[in-house]
Amino acid sequence: MHTIMVIAAGLLLLGASTGVSRWMGFGDPASVRLLTLGFLAVWLAATVINLWFGVTRAGYTVAEETPINLVVFLVPTVAAILVWWLRT
């Protein structure tokens, strides 16, 4: 359940950042590229923090957490790349 919630948070973050960029009028390809790269940097940091919490607080090993966090990172990342591709 936690994995689904974290993935949903990533998709919500992507949606919010895309919505704010459209609201502010940043629709040119360079802005969309910057938005996507910025989102990916923030989402990678959030995924690493989630991995760290899983290892230090939840008691999982790095080997147990890494595949799950890879999925957590990839689902919103693929969505972000699709947004980038469709908006440019």
C-alpha positions as CSV (number, residue, x, y, z in Angstrom):
1,M,0.0,0.0,0.0
2,H,2.9,2.4,0.8
3,T,4.3,1.8,-2.6
4,I,1.1,2.8,-4.3
5,M,0.8,5.9,-2.2
6,V,4.3,7.0,-3.0
7,I,3.8,6.4,-6.8
8,A,0.5,8.4,-6.5
9,A,2.4,11.2,-4.8
10,G,4.9,11.3,-7.7
11,L,2.1,11.4,-10.2
12,L,0.4,14.2,-8.3
13,L,3.7,16.1,-8.1
14,L,4.1,15.7,-11.9
15,G,0.5,16.9,-12.5
16,A,0.9,19.8,-10.2
17,S,4.1,21.0,-11.7
18,T,2.7,20.5,-15.2
19,G,-0.4,22.4,-14.2
20,V,1.5,25.3,-12.7
21,S,3.8,25.6,-15.8
22,R,0.7,25.7,-18.1
23,W,-0.9,28.3,-15.8
24,M,2.2,30.4,-15.9
25,G,2.3,30.2,-19.6
26,F,5.4,28.1,-20.0
27,G,4.5,25.9,-23.0
28,D,7.5,26.2,-25.2
29,P,9.7,23.1,-25.7
30,A,12.6,24.5,-23.7
31,S,10.4,25.2,-20.7
32,V,8.8,21.7,-20.9
33,R,12.3,20.2,-21.0
34,L,13.3,22.2,-18.0
35,L,10.1,21.2,-16.2
36,T,10.8,17.5,-16.9
37,L,14.4,17.6,-15.9
38,G,13.5,19.5,-12.7
39,F,10.8,17.0,-11.9
40,L,13.1,14.1,-12.4
41,A,15.8,15.6,-10.1
42,V,13.2,16.2,-7.4
43,W,11.6,12.8,-7.8
44,L,15.0,11.0,-7.7
45,A,15.8,12.8,-4.5
46,A,12.4,11.8,-3.0
47,T,13.0,8.2,-4.1
48,V,16.4,8.1,-2.5
49,I,14.9,9.5,0.8
50,N,12.2,6.9,0.6
51,L,14.9,4.2,0.2
52,W,16.8,5.6,3.2
53,F,13.7,5.6,5.4
54,G,12.9,2.0,4.3
55,V,16.4,0.9,5.3
56,T,16.9,2.9,8.5
57,R,13.3,3.0,9.9
58,A,11.4,0.1,8.5
59,G,14.2,-2.4,8.8
60,Y,14.5,-3.5,5.2
61,T,17.8,-4.2,3.6
62,V,19.1,-2.2,0.6
63,A,18.7,-5.3,-1.5
64,E,15.0,-5.6,-0.5
65,E,14.3,-1.9,-1.0
66,T,16.1,-1.2,-4.3
67,P,13.7,-3.1,-6.7
68,I,10.7,-1.5,-5.1
69,N,12.2,2.0,-5.2
70,L,13.2,1.4,-8.8
71,V,9.5,0.8,-9.6
72,V,8.5,3.8,-7.5
73,F,11.0,6.0,-9.5
74,L,10.2,4.6,-12.9
75,V,6.4,4.9,-13.0
76,P,6.3,8.7,-12.6
77,T,9.5,9.0,-14.7
78,V,7.9,7.3,-17.6
79,A,4.8,9.5,-17.2
80,A,7.1,12.6,-17.1
81,I,8.8,11.5,-20.3
82,L,5.5,11.0,-22.0
83,V,4.4,14.5,-21.0
84,W,7.6,15.9,-22.4
85,W,7.2,13.9,-25.6
86,L,3.5,14.9,-26.1
87,R,4.1,18.6,-25.3
88,T,7.0,19.2,-27.6
